[in-house]
Amino acid sequence: MLELRPVCECCAKALPPDAADAFICSFECTFCAACVRGVLAGACPNCGGELTHRPRRPPEHLARHPASTVRKVNATGCAPGQASVAGRRA
């Protein structure tokens, strides 16, 4: 089950479970559309994988399967091809 992380890892923008502008890679690294289309150019800075729209969980399922509350943010922002930081997947 997807974690549905609450913020963009680059800029810390809030990305609630129903956010239409949330993107993820296959490791569930999470980013906002502005960062994906801007500095990241569509590629995950952690693994180099493709970033795609994050699916939205129907509201009736959020009570039983809530979104994550764990905030994963790169303190120095993001850049394509950067090395992963401690606590994040490479």
C-alpha positions, 0 to 999 in steps of 0.5 A, spaced: 500 500 500 502 506 498 504 511 504 501 517 501 507 521 504 505 528 506 510 533 503 514 534 497 521 532 498 524 538 495 520 544 497 516 541 503 510 543 500 504 540 503 501 534 499 495 531 502 492 524 500 487 528 495 493 532 491 492 532 484 499 535 483 503 529 487 508 525 483 512 519 486 517 514 483 517 507 484 520 507 491 515 512 493 519 518 493 514 524 493 515 531 489 510 536 487 509 538 480 513 544 480 519 541 482 518 535 478 517 540 472 522 544 474 529 542 477 528 535 477 526 535 469 521 529 471 527 524 474 527 522 481 533 525 484 534 519 489 534 513 484 534 517 477 527 513 476 521 516 472 516 520 476 509 519 475 502 522 478 501 519 485 494 515 485 489 518 490 486 514 495 478 514 495 476 518 501 472 512 504 478 508 504 483 513 508 479 512 515 482 505 514 488 506 510 490 513 512 496 517 509 503 517 512 505 523 517 512 522 516 515 528 513 521 526 508 525 533 506 531 534 503 534 540 507 538 543 501 533 542 496 533 537 490 537 537 484 537 531 478 542 526 480 544 528 487 546 523 492 541 521 496 541 523 504 541 519 510 535 516 511 532 516 504 533 510 499 538 511 494 
